[in-house]
């Protein structure tokens, strides 16, 4: 066998032709309503197309009655008045297809959507784990059939060939290089080309894919376009475009399959701990550590639950991975529900980095950073990484932009190197302890003009008499970012009669920046931007 054939891709195509009605029947069977004989009645799903209700999906019983997709509902009712009708829900159908794709991750991490009711699985190099391609195909089809889905599947060297076979010859496994022979007798409509192209081929006497393949490629391209010519070549196994997996392939994957499903917290924790040991060993060989880890739990009924943790620094110890996942599992608002048990657990490192060796024996600063990073990771695993933030100074004098809140896990190194403006001793702070996200308007009856502070103001329905004032501090907005629409601010640090200290500002200059619709000067607005301790 040549090297090229060994590395040849193998694609498994899945098609669920009755997904809309199968999904509805699954929901009905799971409800408390008794279906009795109603479940055997012919059923259809309808959707609106061109201002008319047409059949969007149907079960096998309805198909035997002569109904088909695209038939108007009025015609269907005229033929069979008592047929059961359901409304289409394409969003729910897409969600169900996503759930099936998640379940298919147990066979290969390379799973792609083939809308509206199909999937592609790249099984290159992994079919032997399930007893070969025939055994894998059989396991997959039977499992989906037990879940109540009608399914068609085929395996070929290209996605186009496999997809074509699922629509006409389910269960076919095409040997490497035999794609042209496998689909040669199929009608040209199976290529899923435009209706105009299919009609043109039939008029030209080319009724099968083999008939089209017998013509010279340049003839097909000249008559039907380069896109159809490329589609034909891919169907015949002459090259293929790669599939687009739903999830990027992780850098490292380890998994454990169980002959008898596990359901206890102790077994789940032990399994994760062992998988962490194996994962760390694999990463150590290439000098890498994990920054993002994902644990996936595959239930026997097809449901999949995934949990992700992130770290601020590359993790190279299995004990740390084990502890982070324990924190994450303990903090879940919706705990893992094993149902009848998990038959597979997978641990993957979707983001890794090269580990940089540091002098740790004599540098106490490195030890402090390690402990702080570990603490941040544990808190993030429990309450979420987006909730653990730190602040970095920005090169701007605009108060609300002077500090940027960033993820503590991803910016710890930067935060330890930044320098904050030093506070002048024996001087009060220039900025308030609490800065509002948005300045809040206040009512100022009168103020010392043109640049003076107010004598009193009303904020949140409370009147504050000003007894002490510091300022003004004039801050002009960044006109190059505001298109000249921002006004100059005059900030004051004021104290009221009860000892409360506020940071307020006048938004705009008197008779210089604030005008009414007629162009006449008007009084600027006043705002409170923060509170001092």
C-alpha angles and dihedrals in degrees: 000000000000124000091245093058092047091056094042113127122246118206126194114202121203124195126184102192095179099040097130095054094035090056092051093048091051090054092048093048090051093051125087092249115109111238098185110159093349091081090065095052117106109266135190137186118221133200133181116258123170091351092305133099111242134173110276097174139358140184128242093264091056090046091056089056090063097259119137141181112282095030112132115252091234090060092047092052091047089056097041114012095184097054115131114246128199130183117247120247108190092179092057090045091053091048091052091050089051090052090052089049089053089052090050089059087084089072100041135349090226104083122150132187120245101191139251100016108347144087137200121214120192101213096171109149097356105077092089089066088069099041098274136308095295092052092046092051092049094048092049096047094045093049093052091045090055088055090058101260128132104225138183123193141176138171127220142146094262133042093231093053093046091048092050092052094050089061095052113011110033116193095029118144110195117209118233109284095008097100095110092052093045096056101028094101096046119106117259090244088072090071089073092227125154115296090240091056093047091050091048092052092051092049088052089055094253101130101155134046088244090057090054092045091054091065123084113271093234090056092054092046093049093049104035106020138256094278093061091043090055091047090053093049091051091049090052091052095253098135128316140216113248118254119249108238118215091229129033114252110261119238092237132016131185125172143175125214123200129210087203114038118244123224110164125098090232094057092045091052093046091050093051091048093053092045089051090055091052093046094050091049090054093049094046091062089065097035096248138135132202123254098171124031131183129193117198124194118199115202123209091242092059099261117133127201122191129192124191132196130183131203133208093223133027109280117222101167125082091210090063092049090049092050094048092053091046089054091048094048093048091052098049112127087203105041121214110278108205093188104186089351143279115279094187137027122191130192118193137177105217094177125035136168136196110264113241112212114228134190100258104163100070103021111085090181090066091051091050091051091049092053092046092049091050091050092049091050092052093049091046091050090054103042103015133273094255091062095056105076140160131196129244124193117244129211097249138095094216104112098220091048099043093090128044121202110219137171110282092213095057101037105039093112092050092047092056091056103044122100121221122209109272118241117238111243118247089013125111117247116275094214128048123252090235117042117188118234088228125020112250120224120245132192115242114186094193140344139189105273144255097008106355131118126251121266091218139355140190119232124173090352092303123115116225121194112210114228102163131031137185120187161330105240107182117212121182116205122243099265093189089065099037102049088237093295098112120093131225114261129214110201125203131188104216135179124204130213092270094055098256114143123212137185107221134167142193110233105220139003123276112262090351113075110010119074136161127235091277093053096253120139116257136183116279122238125256127221140181111227104177150347128245121221 
